[in-house]
Amino acid sequence: MTAEQRTTATVLDGRATAAAVKDDLRGRVKALAERGIVPGLGTVLVGDDPGSHAYVAGKHRDCAELGIASIRRDLPVDATQAQLDAAVAELNADPACHGYIVQLPLPKGLDTQRVLEAIDPDKDADGLHPVSLGRLVLGYDGPLPCTPRGIVHLLRAYGVPLVGAHVVVVGRGTTVGRPLGLLLTRRSENATVTLCHTGTRDLAGHTRLADVIVAAAGVPGILTADMVKPGAAVVDVGITRVVGPDGKGIYTGDVDPAVAGVAGYLAPVPGGVGPMTRAMLLANVVERAERL
Ligand SMILES: Nc1nc2c(c(=O)[nH]1)N[C@@H](CN(C=O)c1ccc(C(=O)N[C@@H](CCC(=O)O)C(=O)O)cc1)CN2
């Protein structure tokens, strides 16, 4: 491609799209309040990781903005498994809590699988409980993992075709890559998915064939411009915290900035998938309150 043919990708604006989702939810929260129901979102946060603290604070700000009740359980970095189990049991029993999340990753020494399994599947706001993921595999209704749900919503909001499209997902993690593959191959989305990872042989050979690429490997810059078919839609899900030139922490994505010159659409970091993840968490909680 010559320099003249280069375009700048249309930005898939996660902030604007999340704001529209939140506007819709605000009305639904109001309708619930008229029936005497206040949806409640709980968070369990262990330790002092600055990123996790910022994400949890953002979730509680969102709740305040929409009229959702916030229930917050913060535990110290040296919390024991028994203390964490107790916080989870407490939220399972709390009728004011319609759904909650345990912020990941947990500090070393705590058992993530055990904690996720201890969450009442009916209160699984993250859609990461084995029962929720099993429902996704089987195509049953249930809470969907927030980031994959947000990605599909964002692509749809911009009219990016998914039916019959070839989507290459780079990253097989349980929060994003693996469930996204399941979501995109449901009959309603009907995409064809190739699930790659950092060990994939000839990764570029796969990505160059894709109509849509989702980069969720957690490796800054893993997707470069030469790996993208001109006009393809690219979704950056990487959130690696690095130290910026001014010594402050900044987030960097998996997509090299030069990709914007080749792709047709680009969901950037920040401002793409992150705000959608937050909005979908609120949607999962409001939907549970509505079902009740
Ligand atoms: N229990 C969970 N833990 C984690 C999840 C999750 O979905 N459930 N995902 C991530 C963290 N996360 C939500 O918890 C999250 C990450 C990033 C953002 C976000 O909005 N990012 C911004 C950039 C950061 C900023 O400017 O503040 C963006 O991309 O625009 C939201 C949520 C891991 N843990």
The ligand as an ORCA input file, in Angstrom:
! r2SCAN-3c Opt
* xyz 0 1
  N     -13.229     -9.412     38.313
  C     -12.668     -8.804     37.248
  N     -11.388     -8.441     37.308
  C     -10.824     -7.849     36.214
  C     -11.595     -7.565     35.057
  C     -12.938     -7.967     35.039
  O     -13.690     -7.787     34.031
  N     -13.448     -8.583     36.155
  N     -11.033     -6.845     34.003
  C      -9.789     -6.149     34.227
  C      -9.899     -4.837     34.896
  N     -11.095     -4.051     34.638
  C     -12.222     -4.312     35.294
  O     -12.240     -4.873     36.360
  C     -11.008     -2.861     33.834
  C      -9.856     -2.497     33.196
  C      -9.767     -1.290     32.491
  C     -10.851     -0.448     32.420
  C     -10.785      0.879     31.737
  O     -11.755      1.588     31.689
  N      -9.627      1.233     31.214
  C      -9.423      2.538     30.640
  C      -7.970      2.936     30.867
  C      -7.688      3.153     32.314
  C      -8.047      4.508     32.779
  O      -7.857      5.459     32.043
  O      -8.485      4.607     33.939
  C      -9.658      2.493     29.134
  O      -9.355      1.448     28.520
  O     -10.132      3.489     28.608
  C     -12.018     -0.811     33.046
  C     -12.098     -1.997     33.740
  C      -8.875     -7.004     35.074
  N      -9.521     -7.460     36.259
*
